Amino acid sequence: MQGYRQLSELTSFTSRAHNMAVNGETNLISREYAADKLTTKQKTKIRKPMVEKMRRDRINSSINQLRNLLEQEFQLLQPDSKPEKADILELAVKFLKQQICSQPQNNKSYQRKDYRDFSQGYSKCLHETLAFLSFHRVEEHMQLKLINHFHCLDTQPTSTPVSSPHSKGPGPLASTKILWRPW
């Protein structure tokens, strides 16, 4: 009979606590009490499980996002089984390694194509410029100066900045008698 009485008292107490919580009275009392009476160590002890749960939720959310992104790969590798978290992470690491290894090769091919396109454009522009100079009978001294300038720009590596067209000093071909022509 005594066990029954303790159970009914406990039920009565939890019922009253529930009613107070619904009304918001418990939250106010417990917050005021917690702020005044708890030490920093106790607050940390209460906060730690909440922070850990939030951390685990973030990890699980990220793994679920990876699972959704890599779902087709899992179907190819293991069509009848559900992938575990470790499988998902291993496949993601494998995929990222493949992406990193293939990236420099793709980058080099783009650079070669860009350089080829630049060279073709530069050659066409130079050809048009020389045709203009020939057609309009510009002074030979000026033609030689322009051709030297264009030749210097064409032989410079692409990573160095282009020098100013107003720079002083003789060009590398100014002293030679051979006239460079692109055709």
C-alpha positions in Angstrom: 0.0 0.0 0.0 2.9 2.3 0.7 4.3 1.8 -2.8 0.9 2.7 -4.2 0.8 5.9 -2.1 4.3 7.0 -3.3 3.3 6.3 -6.9 0.2 8.4 -6.5 2.2 11.3 -4.8 4.7 11.2 -7.7 2.0 11.2 -10.3 0.3 14.1 -8.5 3.6 16.0 -8.3 4.4 15.5 -12.0 0.9 16.5 -12.9 1.3 19.8 -11.0 4.7 20.3 -12.6 3.3 19.7 -16.0 0.5 22.2 -15.4 3.0 24.8 -14.2 5.3 24.2 -17.2 2.3 24.6 -19.5 1.5 27.9 -17.9 5.2 29.0 -18.1 5.6 29.3 -14.3 8.3 26.6 -14.0 10.4 28.1 -16.8 10.5 31.5 -15.1 11.3 30.0 -11.7 13.9 27.6 -13.0 15.6 30.2 -15.1 15.9 32.6 -12.1 17.0 29.8 -9.8 19.5 28.6 -12.4 21.0 32.0 -13.0 21.5 32.7 -9.3 22.4 29.3 -7.8 24.3 27.4 -10.4 28.1 27.6 -10.5 30.0 27.8 -13.8 31.0 24.1 -13.5 27.3 23.1 -13.1 26.3 25.3 -16.0 29.0 23.7 -18.2 27.9 20.3 -17.1 24.3 21.1 -18.2 25.4 22.7 -21.4 27.9 20.0 -22.5 25.3 17.4 -23.6 23.3 20.0 -25.5 26.4 21.1 -27.4 27.4 17.5 -28.1 23.9 16.8 -29.5 24.1 19.8 -31.7 27.5 18.7 -33.0 26.3 15.2 -33.7 23.2 16.6 -35.5 25.5 18.7 -37.7 27.7 15.7 -38.5 24.7 13.5 -39.3 23.1 16.2 -41.5 26.3 16.5 -43.5 26.6 12.8 -43.9 23.0 12.6 -45.1 23.7 15.4 -47.6 26.7 13.4 -48.9 24.5 10.3 -49.0 22.0 12.1 -51.2 24.8 13.5 -53.5 26.5 10.1 -53.9 23.3 8.0 -54.1 23.9 6.9 -57.7 27.5 5.8 -56.9 26.2 3.6 -54.0 23.6 2.0 -56.3 26.4 1.0 -58.7 28.7 -0.3 -56.0 26.2 -1.9 -53.5 22.7 -2.0 -55.1 21.1 -4.1 -52.3 22.5 -2.6 -49.2 22.1 0.6 -47.3 25.5 2.5 -47.0 26.9 3.1 -43.6 28.4 6.4 -42.5 31.9 5.1 -43.0 31.1 4.0 -46.5 29.7 7.4 -47.4 32.8 9.2 -46.0 35.2 6.8 -47.8 33.4 7.3 -51.1 33.4 11.1 -50.6 37.1 11.1 -49.9 37.8 8.9 -53.0 35.7 11.3 -55.2 37.5 14.4 -53.9 40.9 12.8 -54.5 39.9 12.0 -58.1 38.8 15.6 -58.6 42.0 17.0 -57.2 44.2 14.7 -59.4 42.3 15.5 -62.6 42.2 19.2 -62.0 45.8 20.2 -62.9 45.6 18.3 -66.2 42.4 20.1 -67.2 44.0 23.4 -66.2 47.1 22.8 -68.5 44.9 21.9 -71.5 42.9 25.2 -70.9 46.2 27.1 -70.8 47.4 25.5 -74.0 44.2 26.3 -75.8 44.2 29.9 -74.5 47.8 30.4 -75.6 47.0 28.9 -79.1 44.0 31.2 -79.4 46.1 34.2 -78.3 48.8 33.4 -80.8 46.4 33.1 -83.6 44.7 36.4 -82.7 48.1 38.1 -82.3 49.3 36.8 -85.7 46.1 38.0 -87.4 46.4 41.4 -85.8 50.0 41.7 -86.7 49.3 40.8 -90.3 46.5 43.4 -90.5 48.8 46.0 -89.0 51.6 45.3 -91.6 49.1 45.4 -94.4 47.9 48.8 -93.2 51.5 50.1 -92.9 52.3 48.9 -96.4 49.1 50.3 -97.9 49.5 53.8 -96.4 53.2 54.2 -97.1 54.3 54.9 -93.6 57.9 56.0 -93.3 60.4 53.1 -93.3 61.9 54.2 -90.0 58.5 54.1 -88.4 57.7 50.8 -89.9 60.9 49.3 -88.6 60.2 50.7 -85.1 56.7 49.2 -85.1 57.8 45.8 -86.4 60.5 45.7 -83.7 58.0 46.5 -81.0 55.6 43.8 -82.2 58.4 41.3 -82.5 59.5 42.0 -78.9 56.0 41.5 -77.6 55.6 38.3 -79.6 58.7 36.7 -78.1 58.0 37.7 -74.5 56.7 35.0 -72.2 53.0 35.4 -71.4 53.6 35.7 -67.7 55.6 38.9 -67.9 53.9 42.3 -68.2 54.0 44.0 -71.6 56.3 47.0 -71.7 55.0 50.4 -72.4 55.0 51.5 -76.1 56.7 54.7 -75.0 59.7 53.1 -73.5 63.1 54.6 -74.5 66.0 52.7 -75.9 66.7 50.9 -79.2 64.8 47.6 -79.9 66.7 44.3 -80.3 66.3 44.4 -84.1 67.2 48.0 -84.7 70.9 47.3 -85.3 70.3 44.4 -87.7 69.6 44.8 -91.4 67.2 41.8 -91.6 63.5 42.8 -91.5 61.3 40.3 -89.8 58.0 39.6 -91.6 55.3 37.2 -90.5 54.6 35.8 -94.0 
